[in-house]
Each structure stands twice: as structure tokens, then as C-alpha cells.
Amino acid sequence: TDNGQVGYGSRLGDVSYQLSLQKSWDSLQGSSTLYNLSLRLPLGSKSLPDYLQLQLSHDPALGDGIQGSLSGTLDKENRSNYNLNVSQRSNNTGPDQHSVAISGGYNADKLYLSANGSYDNLDTRQYGLGVRGTLVAFSGGILSARDVGETFAIIEAPHAAGAQLLRAQ
């Protein structure tokens, strides 16, 4: 299989766009061509940025598609986020497909909460809930944190009130 792709992207004011053409050649299946146009438009304010993204595709052999998503934050501290995705594909070789997906998350002080769900017209449904964080149990109790990293240390210094730990690279 040989593949080739050419594309161009730029901005018009706050709107960014990309055009692309993809071509594949295969000795068994012949050649295929895919045309794409993507747009990204900012919505809302700079303190609460939301984005609308649209992608249009055309494949003469397989069919046409359109996908749109709306994503952003719900608060000025960027603690909560959301994404809504809707897509439609007309399929020259089978049934058309339509799908909707939604997801969101919240950065709490000690953990990250997330939820998602999706559905399509072929009766595929997916749902999910997530909690991400860290619990560290030690002889002095249990500590919780949202992100710890790979390496951490618990230091007990009973007579070091006001001391600071400096991080060196």
C-alpha cells in the first residue's frame, strides 16, 4: 500500500481551518481518495473559552461524513470541562451511521471526577464514570492528592515548624 497526503492550514481572524487530500493505492483494492475540511471557531469569552469544531469529509467510494464538537470550560478557574460530539456518516457500502457522545470532568481539590456517555443508531451504547487521585497510607495516617507523580516522599519533622522543602533539578 502506498499513501500520499497534501494539506494546507491557516487562520482567518480567530477561525482556523485545514484542507487536506489523502490518496492511497493498493494492489488488491485499487485507489481511494479522501477529502477533508476542518474548521475551529472560538466561542464565548477569553476567560471562559469554548470551541466549535467542524470536520467535513468526502470519499467517493465510501461516502460523506460530518462531525461537530463543542468543548470548553464552565468556570473561570478551569476546574470543569465538557465536550459534546455529534457525527453523521453516509455509507455507500452499508448503513448510515449517526452518533452522539458527551463527556465532562471536574478538578476537585484532591481528585479528578469524570463522566462520559455515547450512543449511535446501531445501538452501541457506552457509559463511564471515573475518579482519579492518590491515597497514601502510612503510620501517621492517610494523605490524599490529585496528582503525585512517580516519586514522592513523606517527611516527618516534628520540630521543623515553618521549614520549607526546596525542589532541585
Accessible surface in RSA format (square Angstrom, percent):
REM  Atomic radii and reference values for relative SASA: ProtOr
REM  Chains: A
REM  Algorithm: Lee & Richards
REM  Probe-radius: 1.40
REM  Slices: 20
REM RES _ NUM      All-atoms   Total-Side   Main-Chain    Non-polar    All polar
REM                ABS   REL    ABS   REL    ABS   REL    ABS   REL    ABS   REL
RES THR A   1   117.80  83.8  48.06  48.7  69.74 166.2  33.36  44.8  84.44 127.6
RES ASP A   2    99.03  69.4  95.84  95.4   3.20   7.6  20.69  48.7  78.35  78.1
RES ASN A   3   113.51  78.3  78.14  75.5  35.38  85.2  30.06  72.3  83.45  80.7
RES GLY A   4    29.96  36.9   0.00   N/A  29.96  36.9  28.03  76.9   1.94   4.3
RES GLN A   5   128.68  72.0  88.11  64.4  40.57  96.6  25.62  54.5 103.07  78.2
RES VAL A   6    96.50  63.5  91.48  82.8   5.02  12.1  96.02  83.4   0.48   1.3
RES GLY A   7    52.64  64.9   0.00   N/A  52.64  64.9  17.90  49.1  34.74  77.8
RES TYR A   8   134.59  62.8 125.17  71.2   9.42  24.5  99.54  74.8  35.05  43.2
RES GLY A   9    39.19  48.3   0.00   N/A  39.19  48.3  10.27  28.2  28.92  64.8
RES SER A  10    41.89  35.4  26.75  35.7  15.15  34.9  12.97  27.6  28.92  40.5
RES ARG A  11   149.51  62.8 131.30  66.9  18.21  43.3  56.85  77.7  92.66  56.2
RES LEU A  12   130.71  72.8 121.70  87.1   9.01  22.7 124.86  87.7   5.85  15.7
RES GLY A  13    69.17  85.3   0.00   N/A  69.17  85.3  44.97 123.4  24.21  54.2
RES ASP A  14    97.77  68.5  88.58  88.2   9.19  21.7  14.41  33.9  83.36  83.1
RES VAL A  15    42.89  28.2  42.89  38.8   0.00   0.0  42.89  37.3   0.00   0.0
RES SER A  16    31.53  26.6  30.87  41.2   0.66   1.5  18.35  39.1  13.18  18.5
RES TYR A  17    46.14  21.5  42.29  24.1   3.85  10.0  22.91  17.2  23.23  28.6
RES GLN A  18   116.49  65.1 115.42  84.4   1.07   2.6  25.02  53.3  91.46  69.4
RES LEU A  19    86.33  48.1  85.06  60.9   1.27   3.2  85.39  60.0   0.94   2.5
RES SER A  20    25.79  21.8  16.09  21.5   9.69  22.3  14.73  31.4  11.06  15.5
RES LEU A  21    64.53  35.9  63.32  45.3   1.21   3.0  63.32  44.5   1.21   3.3
RES GLN A  22    61.23  34.2  60.02  43.9   1.21   2.9  14.48  30.8  46.75  35.5
RES LYS A  23    63.06  30.8  61.83  37.9   1.23   2.9  33.00  29.7  30.06  32.0
RES SER A  24    34.41  29.1  34.03  45.4   0.38   0.9  12.38  26.4  22.03  30.9
RES TRP A  25   117.37  47.1 114.97  55.7   2.40   5.6  97.99  52.2  19.38  31.4
RES ASP A  26    40.43  28.3  32.89  32.7   7.54  17.8  10.37  24.4  30.05  30.0
RES SER A  27   119.97 101.4  72.46  96.7  47.51 109.4  58.59 124.8  61.38  86.0
RES LEU A  28   167.43  93.2 132.82  95.0  34.61  87.0 134.85  94.7  32.58  87.7
RES GLN A  29   161.10  90.1 127.31  93.0  33.78  80.4  42.34  90.1 118.76  90.1
RES GLY A  30    41.43  51.1   0.00   N/A  41.43  51.1  35.48  97.4   5.95  13.3
RES SER A  31    62.67  53.0  34.51  46.1  28.16  64.9   8.34  17.8  54.33  76.1
RES SER A  32    47.66  40.3  43.41  57.9   4.25   9.8  28.10  59.8  19.57  27.4
RES THR A  33    16.98  12.1  13.94  14.1   3.04   7.3   7.38   9.9   9.60  14.5
RES LEU A  34    49.91  27.8  49.77  35.6   0.14   0.4  49.77  35.0   0.14   0.4
RES TYR A  35   101.23  47.3 100.17  57.0   1.06   2.8  63.91  48.0  37.32  46.0
RES ASN A  36    22.65  15.6  16.25  15.7   6.40  15.4   7.53  18.1  15.12  14.6
RES LEU A  37    53.41  29.7  52.48  37.5   0.93   2.3  52.48  36.9   0.93   2.5
RES SER A  38    32.40  27.4  31.81  42.5   0.59   1.4  18.99  40.4  13.41  18.8
RES LEU A  39    54.19  30.2  51.25  36.7   2.94   7.4  52.80  37.1   1.39   3.7
RES ARG A  40    99.19  41.6  98.30  50.1   0.89   2.1  24.99  34.2  74.20  45.0
RES LEU A  41    50.19  27.9  50.19  35.9   0.00   0.0  50.19  35.2   0.00   0.0
RES PRO A  42    53.66  39.1  37.17  33.9  16.49  59.9  37.44  30.9  16.22 100.8
RES LEU A  43    76.79  42.8  68.63  49.1   8.16  20.5  74.07  52.0   2.71   7.3
RES GLY A  44    70.98  87.5   0.00   N/A  70.98  87.5  30.06  82.5  40.92  91.6
RES SER A  45    60.50  51.1  46.94  62.6  13.56  31.2  50.99 108.6   9.51  13.3
RES LYS A  46   201.45  98.3 173.99 106.8  27.47  65.4 125.02 112.5  76.44  81.4
RES SER A  47    60.38  51.0  41.90  55.9  18.47  42.6  42.62  90.8  17.76  24.9
RES LEU A  48    52.16  29.0  52.03  37.2   0.14   0.3  52.03  36.5   0.14   0.4
RES PRO A  49    40.92  29.8  39.02  35.6   1.89   6.9  40.01  33.0   0.91   5.6
RES ASP A  50    28.30  19.8  28.15  28.0   0.15   0.4   2.00   4.7  26.30  26.2
RES TYR A  51    62.10  29.0  61.79  35.2   0.31   0.8  26.85  20.2  35.25  43.5
RES LEU A  52    56.29  31.4  56.29  40.3   0.00   0.0  56.29  39.5   0.00   0.0
RES GLN A  53    78.59  43.9  77.50  56.6   1.09   2.6   9.09  19.4  69.50  52.7
RES LEU A  54    58.97  32.8  56.41  40.4   2.56   6.4  57.35  40.3   1.62   4.4
RES GLN A  55    74.61  41.7  72.96  53.3   1.64   3.9  12.90  27.5  61.71  46.8
RES LEU A  56    75.70  42.2  74.15  53.0   1.56   3.9  74.29  52.2   1.41   3.8
RES SER A  57    14.96  12.6   8.08  10.8   6.88  15.9   7.34  15.6   7.61  10.7
RES HIS A  58    79.13  43.2  78.93  54.9   0.20   0.5  60.19  62.0  18.94  22.0
RES ASP A  59    10.07   7.1   9.83   9.8   0.24   0.6   1.83   4.3   8.25   8.2
RES PRO A  60    77.06  56.2  54.73  49.9  22.33  81.2  58.45  48.3  18.61 115.6
RES ALA A  61    60.22  55.4  42.99  66.3  17.24  39.2  52.00  73.2   8.23  21.8
RES LEU A  62    95.37  53.1  94.30  67.5   1.06   2.7  94.30  66.2   1.06   2.9
RES GLY A  63     3.91   4.8   0.00   N/A   3.91   4.8   3.88  10.6   0.03   0.1
RES ASP A  64    66.24  46.4  66.10  65.8   0.13   0.3  24.89  58.6  41.34  41.2
RES GLY A  65     9.26  11.4   0.00   N/A   9.26  11.4   5.45  15.0   3.80   8.5
RES ILE A  66    81.19  46.2  77.75  57.9   3.44   8.3  78.61  56.6   2.58   7.0
RES GLN A  67    76.03  42.5  74.61  54.5   1.42   3.4  11.74  25.0  64.30  48.8
RES GLY A  68    16.59  20.5   0.00   N/A  16.59  20.5  12.80  35.1   3.79   8.5
RES SER A  69    17.74  15.0  15.19  20.3   2.55   5.9   6.48  13.8  11.25  15.8
RES LEU A  70    60.16  33.5  59.52  42.6   0.64   1.6  59.52  41.8   0.64   1.7
RES SER A  71    28.78  24.3  28.78  38.4   0.00   0.0  15.54  33.1  13.24  18.5
RES GLY A  72    11.66  14.4   0.00   N/A  11.66  14.4   9.07  24.9   2.59   5.8
RES THR A  73    26.19  18.6  22.34  22.6   3.86   9.2  22.34  30.0   3.86   5.8
RES LEU A  74   117.64  65.5  91.01  65.1  26.63  66.9  93.55  65.7  24.09  64.8
RES ASP A  75    34.19  23.9  29.87  29.7   4.32  10.2  31.49  74.1   2.69   2.7
RES LYS A  76   148.50  72.4 124.03  76.1  24.48  58.3  67.33  60.6  81.18  86.5
RES GLU A  77   124.15  71.3  97.51  73.8  26.64  63.4  53.37 103.2  70.78  57.8
RES ASN A  78    89.64  61.8  74.40  71.9  15.25  36.7  18.87  45.4  70.77  68.4
RES ARG A  79    69.32  29.1  69.05  35.2   0.27   0.6  23.44  32.0  45.88  27.8
RES SER A  80    14.83  12.5  14.55  19.4   0.27   0.6  12.04  25.6   2.79   3.9
RES ASN A  81    56.94  39.3  54.26  52.4   2.67   6.4  21.59  52.0  35.34  34.2
RES TYR A  82    50.17  23.4  45.19  25.7   4.98  12.9  38.32  28.8  11.84  14.6
RES ASN A  83    51.16  35.3  50.93  49.2   0.23   0.6  15.94  38.4  35.22  34.0
RES LEU A  84    65.02  36.2  64.36  46.0   0.67   1.7  64.36  45.2   0.67   1.8
RES ASN A  85    33.12  22.8  32.33  31.2   0.79   1.9   6.12  14.7  27.00  26.1
RES VAL A  86    73.46  48.3  71.67  64.9   1.79   4.3  71.67  62.3   1.79   4.9
RES SER A  87    31.23  26.4  28.61  38.2   2.62   6.0  15.25  32.5  15.98  22.4
RES GLN A  88    58.70  32.8  56.63  41.4   2.08   4.9  28.94  61.6  29.76  22.6
RES ARG A  89    95.66  40.2  95.34  48.6   0.32   0.8  43.34  59.2  52.32  31.7
RES SER A  90    34.39  29.1  34.39  45.9   0.00   0.0  28.07  59.8   6.32   8.9
RES ASN A  91    53.05  36.6  41.15  39.8  11.91  28.7   2.31   5.6  50.74  49.0
RES ASN A  92    95.10  65.6  57.01  55.1  38.09  91.7  21.65  52.1  73.46  71.0
RES THR A  93   103.93  73.9  64.70  65.6  39.23  93.5  59.48  79.9  44.45  67.2
RES GLY A  94    35.13  43.3   0.00   N/A  35.13  43.3  23.18  63.6  11.95  26.8
RES PRO A  95    94.10  68.6  78.95  72.0  15.15  55.1  90.65  74.8   3.44  21.4
RES ASP A  96    60.03  42.0  53.40  53.1   6.63  15.7  11.44  26.9  48.59  48.5
RES GLN A  97    72.75  40.7  71.46  52.2   1.29   3.1  12.21  26.0  60.55  45.9
RES HIS A  98    82.03  44.8  80.77  56.1   1.25   3.2  55.80  57.5  26.23  30.5
RES SER A  99    34.29  29.0  31.62  42.2   2.68   6.2  17.73  37.7  16.57  23.2
RES VAL A 100    71.80  47.2  70.14  63.5   1.65   4.0  70.48  61.2   1.31   3.6
RES ALA A 101    36.56  33.6  35.40  54.6   1.16   2.6  36.09  50.8   0.47   1.2
RES ILE A 102   104.19  59.3 101.74  75.8   2.46   5.9 103.08  74.2   1.12   3.0
RES SER A 103    43.48  36.7  38.93  51.9   4.56  10.5  26.13  55.6  17.35  24.3
RES GLY A 104    25.52  31.5   0.00   N/A  25.52  31.5  20.33  55.8   5.18  11.6
RES GLY A 105     9.60  11.8   0.00   N/A   9.60  11.8   4.14  11.4   5.46  12.2
RES TYR A 106    93.63  43.7  93.54  53.2   0.10   0.2  64.09  48.2  29.54  36.4
RES ASN A 107    40.17  27.7  40.17  38.8   0.00   0.0   4.50  10.8  35.67  34.5
RES ALA A 108    21.51  19.8  21.22  32.7   0.30   0.7  21.51  30.3   0.00   0.0
RES ASP A 109   106.09  74.3  85.68  85.3  20.41  48.3  25.15  59.2  80.94  80.7
RES LYS A 110   111.95  54.6 108.46  66.5   3.48   8.3  62.00  55.8  49.94  53.2
RES LEU A 111    58.07  32.3  58.07  41.5   0.00   0.0  58.07  40.8   0.00   0.0
RES TYR A 112    35.69  16.7  35.42  20.2   0.26   0.7  19.95  15.0  15.73  19.4
RES LEU A 113    74.91  41.7  74.19  53.1   0.71   1.8  74.23  52.1   0.68   1.8
RES SER A 114    38.87  32.8  31.37  41.9   7.50  17.3  17.55  37.4  21.31  29.9
RES ALA A 115    46.06  42.4  43.34  66.9   2.72   6.2  43.65  61.5   2.42   6.4
RES ASN A 116    77.10  53.2  65.78  63.6  11.32  27.3  19.11  46.0  57.99  56.1
RES GLY A 117    12.76  15.7   0.00   N/A  12.76  15.7  10.30  28.3   2.46   5.5
RES SER A 118    35.09  29.7  29.86  39.8   5.24  12.1  23.76  50.6  11.33  15.9
RES TYR A 119    94.44  44.1  92.50  52.6   1.95   5.1  68.92  51.8  25.52  31.5
RES ASP A 120    14.11   9.9  13.38  13.3   0.73   1.7   3.29   7.7  10.82  10.8
RES ASN A 121    66.01  45.5  40.48  39.1  25.52  61.5  25.98  62.5  40.03  38.7
RES LEU A 122    91.34  50.9  66.19  47.4  25.16  63.2  71.86  50.5  19.48  52.4
RES ASP A 123   103.02  72.2  80.93  80.5  22.10  52.3  25.22  59.4  77.80  77.6
RES THR A 124    70.57  50.2  64.59  65.5   5.98  14.3  45.51  61.1  25.06  37.9
RES ARG A 125   140.72  59.1 114.19  58.2  26.53  63.2  25.37  34.7 115.35  69.9
RES GLN A 126   114.79  64.2 110.12  80.5   4.67  11.1  30.17  64.2  84.62  64.2
RES TYR A 127   168.24  78.5 134.27  76.4  33.96  88.4 109.82  82.5  58.41  72.0
RES GLY A 128    24.70  30.5   0.00   N/A  24.70  30.5  22.41  61.5   2.29   5.1
RES LEU A 129   165.10  91.9 127.80  91.4  37.29  93.8 129.59  91.0  35.50  95.5
RES GLY A 130    26.12  32.2   0.00   N/A  26.12  32.2  23.38  64.1   2.75   6.2
RES VAL A 131   109.84  72.3  74.89  67.8  34.95  84.2  75.08  65.2  34.76  94.3
RES ARG A 132   137.59  57.8 134.32  68.5   3.27   7.8  66.79  91.3  70.79  42.9
RES GLY A 133    40.86  50.4   0.00   N/A  40.86  50.4   8.04  22.1  32.82  73.5
RES THR A 134    40.77  29.0  33.17  33.6   7.61  18.1  22.99  30.9  17.78  26.9
RES LEU A 135   136.88  76.2 108.11  77.3  28.77  72.3 108.13  75.9  28.75  77.4
RES VAL A 136    25.15  16.5  22.21  20.1   2.93   7.1  25.15  21.8   0.00   0.0
RES ALA A 137    83.09  76.4  53.50  82.6  29.58  67.3  53.77  75.7  29.32  77.7
RES PHE A 138    76.65  38.3  52.20  32.3  24.45  63.6  65.28  39.6  11.38  32.6
RES SER A 139   125.97 106.4  75.99 101.4  49.98 115.1  60.63 129.1  65.34  91.5
RES GLY A 140    62.21  76.7   0.00   N/A  62.21  76.7  29.45  80.8  32.77  73.4
RES GLY A 141    32.90  40.6   0.00   N/A  32.90  40.6  31.49  86.4   1.41   3.2
RES ILE A 142   123.17  70.1  91.89  68.5  31.27  75.4  91.89  66.2  31.27  84.9
RES LEU A 143    92.40  51.5  90.78  64.9   1.63   4.1  92.33  64.8   0.08   0.2
RES SER A 144    43.01  36.3  30.32  40.5  12.69  29.2  15.68  33.4  27.32  38.3
RES ALA A 145    34.53  31.7  31.90  49.2   2.63   6.0  34.28  48.3   0.25   0.7
RES ARG A 146    78.40  32.9  72.27  36.8   6.12  14.6   6.66   9.1  71.74  43.5
RES ASP A 147   106.33  74.5  77.14  76.8  29.19  69.0  37.05  87.2  69.29  69.1
RES VAL A 148    42.74  28.1  15.42  14.0  27.31  65.8  20.81  18.1  21.92  59.5
RES GLY A 149    63.92  78.8   0.00   N/A  63.92  78.8  39.54 108.5  24.38  54.6
RES GLU A 150   179.67 103.2 140.63 106.4  39.04  93.0  60.93 117.9 118.74  96.9
RES THR A 151   125.71  89.4 101.53 102.9  24.18  57.6  75.90 101.9  49.82  75.3
RES PHE A 152   104.73  52.4  73.40  45.5  31.33  81.5  82.85  50.2  21.88  62.6
RES ALA A 153    82.77  76.1  48.86  75.4  33.91  77.1  54.45  76.7  28.31  75.0
RES ILE A 154    71.06  40.4  37.40  27.9  33.66  81.1  40.54  29.2  30.51  82.8
RES ILE A 155   113.40  64.5  81.92  61.0  31.48  75.9  84.78  61.1  28.62  77.7
RES GLU A 156   154.03  88.4 122.15  92.4  31.88  75.9  49.62  96.0 104.41  85.3
RES ALA A 157    55.25  50.8  31.55  48.7  23.70  53.9  36.36  51.2  18.88  50.0
RES PRO A 158   107.33  78.2  67.92  61.9  39.41 143.3  80.84  66.7  26.50 164.7
RES HIS A 159   181.19  99.0 144.29 100.3  36.90  94.4 105.86 109.1  75.32  87.6
RES ALA A 160    42.58  39.2  26.10  40.3  16.48  37.5  34.83  49.1   7.75  20.5
RES ALA A 161   108.62  99.9  67.87 104.7  40.75  92.7  79.99 112.7  28.63  75.8
RES GLY A 162    79.13  97.6   0.00   N/A  79.13  97.6  43.54 119.5  35.59  79.7
RES ALA A 163    75.85  69.7  38.91  60.0  36.94  84.0  50.26  70.8  25.59  67.8
RES GLN A 164   157.90  88.3 122.34  89.4  35.57  84.7  40.44  86.1 117.47  89.1
RES LEU A 165   148.85  82.9 117.47  84.0  31.38  78.9 118.93  83.5  29.92  80.5
RES LEU A 166   152.05  84.7 129.91  92.9  22.14  55.7 131.17  92.1  20.89  56.2
RES ARG A 167   210.20  88.3 172.24  87.8  37.96  90.4  72.02  98.4 138.18  83.7
RES ALA A 168    98.33  90.4  64.34  99.3  33.99  77.3  69.77  98.2  28.57  75.7
RES GLN A 169   194.45 108.7 120.34  88.0  74.11 176.5  90.04 191.7 104.41  79.2
END  Absolute sums over single chains surface
CHAIN  1 A    12697.8       9953.8       2744.0       7409.5       5288.3
END  Absolute sums over all chains
TOTAL         12697.8       9953.8       2744.0       7409.5       5288.3
